[in-house]
Amino acid sequence: MSAHAEDLAVDHHDDHGHHHKQTFITKYIFSTDHKMISKQYLITGIFMGIIGILMSILFRMQIAWPEEPFTIFEIFLGKWAEGGVMDPSVYLALVTIHGTIMVFFVLTAGLSGTFSNLLIPLQIGARDMASGFLNMVSYWLFFTSSVIMVLSLFVEAGPASAGWTIYPPLSALPQAIPGSGAGMTLWLVSLAIFIASSLLGSLNYIVTTLNLRTKGMSMTRLPLTIWAFFVTAIIGVVSFPVLLSAALMLIMDRSFGTSFFLSDIYIAGEVLHNQGGSPVLFEHLFWFLGHPEVYIVILPAMGIVSEVMSTNSRKPIFGYRAMVASILAIAFLSTIVWGHHMFVSGMNPFLGSVFTFTTLLIAIPSAVKAFNWITTIWKGNLQMNTAMLFSIAFVSTFITGGLTGIILGDSALDINVHDTYFVIAHFHLVMGISAVYGLLAGVYHWFPKMFEGRLMSKNLGYVHFWITAIGAYGVFFPMHFVGMAGLPRRYYTNTNFPYFDDLADINVVITIFAIITAAAQVVFLYNFFYSIFYGKKGSKNPWNATTLEWTTELKHIHGNWDGPIPHVYRWAYDYSKLNKDETDYVIPGQDFIPQNVPLRDNEEELNH
């Protein structure tokens, strides 16, 4: 497009924006503006997160004090906890829906849905997503799937309770357990709609990143956030359809008499007609999405942390090209390691050794990222705001959680701790807590961009961070030890096993930390919602960052820039570059150069 044509396009866009006044419905509900859709994803994800955390507190109280009746059980669980005593089947349901909500509806949507939508157009210099309409549809599909998942909690026979991995035959036979009836069907319908939402969103992110970059924004000048969101979307497009096929086949097994996952089944003395299927086939299909899902969750958090760390260290990110290469390597390897979830399924030992090898390979690009983050903050001029603290905590939990992954990735060692609390501790630290830290770092960092310049309270942020960071380790660090002692997951009580009596006190400590950590999130919720309306107003670029989103005006317009889109002349991490006499084109004493500032005569773009 010529410069003249581009100016005409800009003028036409602005004229279009002034002459079509938006109603409340078109601006806040059925919006096609990527910034509004990102806020919709975030607030929906926060609401689902509240439900998921509440469920975890209920089942942690049950496991810590299995003989005690609690009034709170009866308040929230009704007939499933008469007299305050939790029904064993609803314990399984709580574990199932908690896992489903946190993995899909909080972490996937909270990170990709929120920050891909917010940042991709702003950081690449685009007016909006490639298709604003598809973007809106993807959010409303996500919202619909969230509503169906919540409604499944109120089904008379109970919500799905086959674990968040919904392995057959429990999930395939409606008569198997109470939660395998209508609750399981709603679970499958909800997830099918969620996958449709995710695929629409991912395709939009990919097309936008490839086709709508502003002039000068080459792929090697993209911020690491955009690289992470872009590669995450590719992983989603590759792997989510496999889970959709598994869900559809499971629906057919449940409702239409097929036998994809069932064979030679006896239930209550009755011989079922199913023959020829295999529940291990479902495991392969589920984990072909299930393991890439870990990286669909963690890669956006890695991108956010890279951006926040460089900005608040006032230093260029260390090893930009190595960071990009490691994102690509992690994405590729994530699709060929799914079998490490199945070492005890009876798989061929040789195949187990192949999956062990590919799993351990992921340690290499992961270590590259960890060392590069540490080197980025080394001798930096650190700005210890809340986003930076959560980013540093992310690196801590990613390393500590990743180390235990070496044990679980080894087929011989995994057999000893499979399906124990050791597994819970590992994936909650490396995927759950790390991803939540990345999400929170992003919220604190880009809150001013979401809500027209308002800042969240720094002091409340510090309170939130320290209680959360200490509490999260208090919950999941001891789980490694009870797991190595053999304590199995998903048992609603261990009182029938005298061998585990000595671990009861540790379970109480874990639960107390969980309650304290959950309570700390109330501080975040207050800070978040109060700051939306009454937060202190900051400047257009409160963190002195270099990327394009900070060049837009505080007041949101549908189109991002009220005038021509800025062009890009340099990479995204020009921090601490200027000598004292090199200030003729920036503010004197400024230690950063935005991407839209042209290179000086004889100035070389930083090698990265």
KAMOJO-V155976 format. One record per residue. N is the residue number from 1. RES is the residue in three letters. OMEGA is omega in whole degrees, 0 to 359 (NA if undefined). BURIAL is # if it has 9 or more other C-alpha atoms within 8 Angstrom, else .. D_LAST is the distance of its C-alpha to the last C-alpha in whole Angstrom. Layout:
[[N	RES	OMEGA	BURIAL	D_LAST] [N	RES	OMEGA	BURIAL	D_LAST]]
//
This chain:
[[1	MET	178	.	30] [2	SER	179	.	31] [3	ALA	180	.	30] [4	HIS	180	.	34] [5	ALA	180	.	34] [6	GLU	178	#	31] [7	ASP	178	#	33] [8	LEU	180	.	36] [9	ALA	179	.	34] [10	VAL	181	#	33] [11	ASP	180	#	36] [12	HIS	181	.	38] [13	HIS	182	#	36] [14	ASP	179	#	37] [15	ASP	179	.	41] [16	HIS	182	.	41] [17	GLY	184	#	39] [18	HIS	188	.	42] [19	HIS	179	.	45] [20	HIS	182	.	44] [21	LYS	182	.	45] [22	GLN	172	.	44] [23	THR	177	.	46] [24	PHE	182	.	46] [25	ILE	184	#	46] [26	THR	182	#	43] [27	LYS	188	#	41] [28	TYR	184	.	41] [29	ILE	180	.	42] [30	PHE	182	.	41] [31	SER	172	#	38] [32	THR	179	#	36] [33	ASP	185	#	33] [34	HIS	181	#	30] [35	LYS	178	#	30] [36	MET	180	#	34] [37	ILE	178	#	33] [38	SER	178	#	31] [39	LYS	177	#	33] [40	GLN	177	#	36] [41	TYR	185	#	34] [42	LEU	184	#	33] [43	ILE	174	.	36] [44	THR	179	#	38] [45	GLY	177	#	36] [46	ILE	179	#	37] [47	PHE	178	.	40] [48	MET	178	#	40] [49	GLY	177	#	38] [50	ILE	179	.	41] [51	ILE	181	#	43] [52	GLY	180	#	41] [53	ILE	178	#	41] [54	LEU	178	.	45] [55	MET	181	#	46] [56	SER	178	#	44] [57	ILE	180	#	46] [58	LEU	183	#	49] [59	PHE	173	#	48] [60	ARG	177	#	47] [61	MET	179	#	50] [62	GLN	183	#	52] [63	ILE	180	#	51] [64	ALA	182	#	51] [65	TRP	190	.	55] [66	PRO	183	#	56] [67	GLU	187	.	60] [68	GLU	170	.	59] [69	PRO	179	#	60] [70	PHE	178	#	58] [71	THR	182	.	59] [72	ILE	177	.	56] [73	PHE	183	#	56] [74	GLU	180	#	59] [75	ILE	186	.	57] [76	PHE	187	.	54] [77	LEU	175	.	55] [78	GLY	185	#	59] [79	LYS	179	.	61] [80	TRP	179	#	58] [81	ALA	181	#	59] [82	GLU	183	#	63] [83	GLY	179	.	64] [84	GLY	180	#	60] [85	VAL	185	#	60] [86	MET	175	#	57] [87	ASP	181	.	58] [88	PRO	183	.	56] [89	SER	179	#	55] [90	VAL	173	#	53] [91	TYR	178	#	51] [92	LEU	180	#	50] [93	ALA	179	#	49] [94	LEU	179	#	48] [95	VAL	182	#	45] [96	THR	185	#	45] [97	ILE	175	#	44] [98	HIS	180	#	42] [99	GLY	181	#	39] [100	THR	182	#	39] [101	ILE	185	#	39] [102	MET	183	#	36] [103	VAL	188	#	34] [104	PHE	192	#	35] [105	PHE	178	#	36] [106	VAL	188	#	34] [107	LEU	180	#	31] [108	THR	182	#	30] [109	ALA	182	#	31] [110	GLY	180	#	30] [111	LEU	181	#	27] [112	SER	183	#	26] [113	GLY	183	#	29] [114	THR	192	#	28] [115	PHE	172	#	25] [116	SER	179	#	24] [117	ASN	184	#	27] [118	LEU	196	#	26] [119	LEU	185	#	22] [120	ILE	179	#	21] [121	PRO	184	#	23] [122	LEU	186	#	22] [123	GLN	178	#	19] [124	ILE	180	#	18] [125	GLY	178	#	21] [126	ALA	179	#	24] [127	ARG	182	#	28] [128	ASP	173	#	28] [129	MET	179	#	28] [130	ALA	177	#	29] [131	SER	177	.	32] [132	GLY	181	#	34] [133	PHE	178	.	37] [134	LEU	177	#	35] [135	ASN	177	#	33] [136	MET	180	#	37] [137	VAL	181	#	38] [138	SER	177	#	36] [139	TYR	184	#	36] [140	TRP	170	#	40] [141	LEU	176	#	40] [142	PHE	179	#	38] [143	PHE	179	#	40] [144	THR	179	#	43] [145	SER	177	#	42] [146	SER	180	#	42] [147	VAL	180	.	45] [148	ILE	179	#	47] [149	MET	178	#	45] [150	VAL	180	.	47] [151	LEU	180	.	50] [152	SER	178	#	50] [153	LEU	187	#	51] [154	PHE	177	.	54] [155	VAL	188	#	55] [156	GLU	182	.	59] [157	ALA	177	#	58] [158	GLY	179	#	55] [159	PRO	179	#	51] [160	ALA	183	#	49] [161	SER	178	#	50] [162	ALA	187	#	48] [163	GLY	184	#	45] [164	TRP	177	#	42] [165	THR	176	.	41] [166	ILE	179	#	45] [167	TYR	166	#	46] [168	PRO	5	#	49] [169	PRO	181	#	52] [170	LEU	184	#	52] [171	SER	185	#	50] [172	ALA	183	#	52] [173	LEU	181	#	56] [174	PRO	182	#	57] [175	GLN	187	.	60] [176	ALA	179	#	57] [177	ILE	183	#	57] [178	PRO	184	#	57] [179	GLY	179	#	54] [180	SER	180	#	54] [181	GLY	183	#	56] [182	ALA	179	#	55] [183	GLY	179	#	52] [184	MET	178	#	50] [185	THR	178	#	51] [186	LEU	178	#	49] [187	TRP	183	#	46] [188	LEU	178	#	46] [189	VAL	179	#	46] [190	SER	183	#	44] [191	LEU	177	#	41] [192	ALA	179	#	42] [193	ILE	178	#	41] [194	PHE	181	#	38] [195	ILE	176	#	36] [196	ALA	177	#	37] [197	SER	183	#	36] [198	SER	181	#	33] [199	LEU	178	#	32] [200	LEU	179	#	33] [201	GLY	183	#	30] [202	SER	179	#	28] [203	LEU	178	#	29] [204	ASN	181	#	28] [205	TYR	182	#	25] [206	ILE	183	#	24] [207	VAL	180	#	25] [208	THR	182	#	24] [209	THR	183	#	21] [210	LEU	193	.	21] [211	ASN	190	.	24] [212	LEU	179	#	23] [213	ARG	180	#	20] [214	THR	181	#	21] [215	LYS	180	.	20] [216	GLY	182	.	16] [217	MET	176	#	15] [218	SER	180	.	13] [219	MET	180	.	13] [220	THR	173	.	9] [221	ARG	179	#	10] [222	LEU	170	#	12] [223	PRO	181	#	12] [224	LEU	175	#	12] [225	THR	183	#	16] [226	ILE	175	#	16] [227	TRP	182	#	15] [228	ALA	181	#	17] [229	PHE	182	#	20] [230	PHE	181	#	20] [231	VAL	176	#	20] [232	THR	179	#	22] [233	ALA	178	#	24] [234	ILE	178	#	24] [235	ILE	181	#	25] [236	GLY	180	#	28] [237	VAL	180	#	29] [238	VAL	193	.	30] [239	SER	182	#	31] [240	PHE	179	#	33] [241	PRO	179	#	36] [242	VAL	177	#	37] [243	LEU	177	#	38] [244	LEU	178	#	40] [245	SER	178	#	42] [246	ALA	180	#	43] [247	ALA	180	#	44] [248	LEU	178	#	46] [249	MET	178	#	47] [250	LEU	175	#	48] [251	ILE	180	#	50] [252	MET	176	#	52] [253	ASP	184	#	53] [254	ARG	193	#	54] [255	SER	188	.	56] [256	PHE	171	.	57] [257	GLY	177	.	58] [258	THR	183	.	55] [259	SER	177	#	54] [260	PHE	187	#	50] [261	PHE	186	#	50] [262	LEU	176	#	54] [263	SER	175	#	56] [264	ASP	184	#	59] [265	ILE	172	#	59] [266	TYR	178	.	62] [267	ILE	182	.	62] [268	ALA	179	.	65] [269	GLY	182	.	67] [270	GLU	177	.	67] [271	VAL	180	.	65] [272	LEU	186	.	63] [273	HIS	187	.	63] [274	ASN	177	#	59] [275	GLN	169	.	58] [276	GLY	181	.	55] [277	GLY	180	#	52] [278	SER	175	#	50] [279	PRO	178	#	48] [280	VAL	174	.	45] [281	LEU	178	.	44] [282	PHE	180	#	44] [283	GLU	179	#	42] [284	HIS	181	#	39] [285	LEU	182	#	39] [286	PHE	186	#	38] [287	TRP	173	#	36] [288	PHE	167	#	34] [289	LEU	191	#	33] [290	GLY	179	#	34] [291	HIS	172	#	31] [292	PRO	178	#	28] [293	GLU	176	#	29] [294	VAL	183	#	28] [295	TYR	170	#	25] [296	ILE	179	#	26] [297	VAL	191	#	26] [298	ILE	182	#	24] [299	LEU	176	#	20] [300	PRO	178	#	21] [301	ALA	178	#	22] [302	MET	178	#	18] [303	GLY	179	#	16] [304	ILE	182	#	19] [305	VAL	178	#	18] [306	SER	181	#	14] [307	GLU	183	#	15] [308	VAL	182	#	18] [309	MET	180	#	17] [310	SER	181	#	14] [311	THR	186	#	16] [312	ASN	170	#	19] [313	SER	184	#	17] [314	ARG	180	#	16] [315	LYS	172	#	13] [316	PRO	175	#	9] [317	ILE	182	#	9] [318	PHE	174	.	8] [319	GLY	183	.	6] [320	TYR	183	#	5] [321	ARG	177	.	6] [322	ALA	178	.	9] [323	MET	178	#	10] [324	VAL	180	#	11] [325	ALA	180	#	12] [326	SER	175	#	14] [327	ILE	180	#	15] [328	LEU	180	#	17] [329	ALA	178	#	18] [330	ILE	180	#	20] [331	ALA	180	#	21] [332	PHE	184	.	23] [333	LEU	183	#	24] [334	SER	183	#	26] [335	THR	182	#	28] [336	ILE	180	#	29] [337	VAL	191	#	30] [338	TRP	184	#	33] [339	GLY	180	#	36] [340	HIS	173	#	35] [341	HIS	192	.	37] [342	MET	183	#	40] [343	PHE	182	#	41] [344	VAL	181	.	44] [345	SER	182	.	45] [346	GLY	181	.	47] [347	MET	177	#	44] [348	ASN	182	.	44] [349	PRO	178	.	43] [350	PHE	177	.	41] [351	LEU	176	.	39] [352	GLY	181	#	38] [353	SER	177	#	37] [354	VAL	180	.	34] [355	PHE	175	#	33] [356	THR	181	#	33] [357	PHE	182	.	31] [358	THR	178	#	28] [359	THR	182	#	29] [360	LEU	177	#	28] [361	LEU	182	#	25] [362	ILE	178	#	23] [363	ALA	185	#	23] [364	ILE	178	.	20] [365	PRO	177	#	17] [366	SER	179	#	19] [367	ALA	177	.	19] [368	VAL	181	#	15] [369	LYS	182	#	15] [370	ALA	180	#	17] [371	PHE	180	.	16] [372	ASN	175	#	13] [373	TRP	181	#	15] [374	ILE	180	.	17] [375	THR	178	.	14] [376	THR	182	#	13] [377	ILE	181	#	17] [378	TRP	180	.	17] [379	LYS	176	.	19] [380	GLY	175	#	18] [381	ASN	194	.	20] [382	LEU	173	.	21] [383	GLN	189	.	23] [384	MET	173	.	26] [385	ASN	187	.	27] [386	THR	180	#	28] [387	ALA	180	#	25] [388	MET	180	#	23] [389	LEU	179	#	26] [390	PHE	178	#	26] [391	SER	178	#	22] [392	ILE	177	#	23] [393	ALA	176	#	26] [394	PHE	181	#	24] [395	VAL	179	#	22] [396	SER	183	.	25] [397	THR	178	#	27] [398	PHE	179	#	25] [399	ILE	183	#	25] [400	THR	177	#	29] [401	GLY	181	#	29] [402	GLY	180	#	27] [403	LEU	179	.	29] [404	THR	176	#	32] [405	GLY	177	#	31] [406	ILE	178	#	31] [407	ILE	182	#	34] [408	LEU	179	#	35] [409	GLY	179	#	33] [410	ASP	188	#	35] [411	SER	181	#	38] [412	ALA	182	.	41] [413	LEU	184	#	40] [414	ASP	183	#	39] [415	ILE	184	#	43] [416	ASN	185	.	44] [417	VAL	180	#	42] [418	HIS	179	#	42] [419	ASP	171	.	43] [420	THR	179	#	44] [421	TYR	176	#	42] [422	PHE	178	#	39] [423	VAL	178	#	38] [424	ILE	182	#	38] [425	ALA	182	#	36] [426	HIS	190	#	33] [427	PHE	175	#	33] [428	HIS	179	#	33] [429	LEU	190	#	31] [430	VAL	182	#	28] [431	MET	184	#	29] [432	GLY	185	#	31] [433	ILE	180	#	30] [434	SER	181	#	27] [435	ALA	177	#	27] [436	VAL	177	#	29] [437	TYR	177	#	27] [438	GLY	178	#	24] [439	LEU	181	#	26] [440	LEU	176	#	28] [441	ALA	179	#	25] [442	GLY	180	#	24] [443	VAL	181	#	28] [444	TYR	185	#	28] [445	HIS	185	#	24] [446	TRP	176	.	25] [447	PHE	179	#	29] [448	PRO	180	#	29] [449	LYS	179	#	27] [450	MET	191	#	30] [451	PHE	167	.	33] [452	GLU	170	#	33] [453	GLY	181	#	31] [454	ARG	181	#	33] [455	LEU	172	#	32] [456	MET	181	#	33] [457	SER	180	#	35] [458	LYS	182	.	33] [459	ASN	176	.	36] [460	LEU	176	#	37] [461	GLY	178	#	33] [462	TYR	178	#	33] [463	VAL	180	#	37] [464	HIS	184	#	35] [465	PHE	189	#	32] [466	TRP	178	.	34] [467	ILE	180	#	37] [468	THR	184	#	35] [469	ALA	180	#	33] [470	ILE	182	.	36] [471	GLY	182	#	38] [472	ALA	176	#	35] [473	TYR	177	.	35] [474	GLY	179	#	39] [475	VAL	195	#	39] [476	PHE	178	#	37] [477	PHE	179	#	37] [478	PRO	181	#	41] [479	MET	177	#	41] [480	HIS	186	#	39] [481	PHE	177	#	42] [482	VAL	176	#	45] [483	GLY	177	#	43] [484	MET	175	#	43] [485	ALA	174	.	47] [486	GLY	183	#	47] [487	LEU	184	#	48] [488	PRO	177	#	47] [489	ARG	172	.	46] [490	ARG	172	.	47] [491	TYR	184	.	51] [492	TYR	172	#	52] [493	THR	177	.	54] [494	ASN	185	#	54] [495	THR	179	.	58] [496	ASN	182	.	60] [497	PHE	182	.	58] [498	PRO	180	.	59] [499	TYR	184	.	56] [500	PHE	182	#	54] [501	ASP	182	#	56] [502	ASP	181	.	54] [503	LEU	185	.	51] [504	ALA	182	#	52] [505	ASP	178	.	52] [506	ILE	178	#	48] [507	ASN	177	#	48] [508	VAL	179	#	50] [509	VAL	179	#	47] [510	ILE	183	#	44] [511	THR	178	#	46] [512	ILE	176	.	46] [513	PHE	181	#	43] [514	ALA	180	#	42] [515	ILE	180	#	45] [516	ILE	181	#	43] [517	THR	178	#	40] [518	ALA	180	#	41] [519	ALA	180	.	43] [520	ALA	180	#	40] [521	GLN	175	#	38] [522	VAL	177	.	41] [523	VAL	178	#	40] [524	PHE	182	#	37] [525	LEU	178	.	39] [526	TYR	181	.	41] [527	ASN	183	#	38] [528	PHE	187	#	36] [529	PHE	176	.	39] [530	TYR	184	#	41] [531	SER	177	#	37] [532	ILE	185	#	37] [533	PHE	189	.	41] [534	TYR	181	.	41] [535	GLY	180	#	37] [536	LYS	180	#	37] [537	LYS	177	.	35] [538	GLY	178	#	32] [539	SER	180	.	30] [540	LYS	181	#	28] [541	ASN	190	#	24] [542	PRO	183	.	26] [543	TRP	183	.	23] [544	ASN	182	.	21] [545	ALA	188	#	18] [546	THR	191	#	16] [547	THR	193	#	16] [548	LEU	185	#	19] [549	GLU	182	#	22] [550	TRP	175	#	22] [551	THR	179	.	23] [552	THR	179	#	26] [553	GLU	179	#	30] [554	LEU	181	.	31] [555	LYS	183	.	34] [556	HIS	169	.	33] [557	ILE	178	.	34] [558	HIS	187	.	34] [559	GLY	171	#	31] [560	ASN	181	#	29] [561	TRP	178	#	29] [562	ASP	186	#	32] [563	GLY	182	.	31] [564	PRO	175	.	29] [565	ILE	179	.	25] [566	PRO	175	.	22] [567	HIS	185	#	20] [568	VAL	183	#	16] [569	TYR	185	#	15] [570	ARG	180	#	11] [571	TRP	192	#	9] [572	ALA	189	#	10] [573	TYR	177	#	10] [574	ASP	176	#	11] [575	TYR	176	#	13] [576	SER	185	#	15] [577	LYS	191	.	14] [578	LEU	164	#	17] [579	ASN	186	.	20] [580	LYS	183	.	23] [581	ASP	183	.	24] [582	GLU	186	.	21] [583	THR	185	#	23] [584	ASP	180	.	25] [585	TYR	173	.	23] [586	VAL	179	.	22] [587	ILE	180	.	25] [588	PRO	179	.	26] [589	GLY	181	.	24] [590	GLN	184	#	22] [591	ASP	179	#	18] [592	PHE	177	#	16] [593	ILE	179	#	16] [594	PRO	183	#	16] [595	GLN	184	#	15] [596	ASN	177	#	18] [597	VAL	183	#	18] [598	PRO	175	.	18] [599	LEU	176	#	16] [600	ARG	172	.	18] [601	ASP	178	.	20] [602	ASN	177	.	18] [603	GLU	177	.	15] [604	GLU	174	.	12] [605	GLU	183	.	9] [606	LEU	173	.	6] [607	ASN	180	.	4] [608	HIS	NA	.	0]]
//
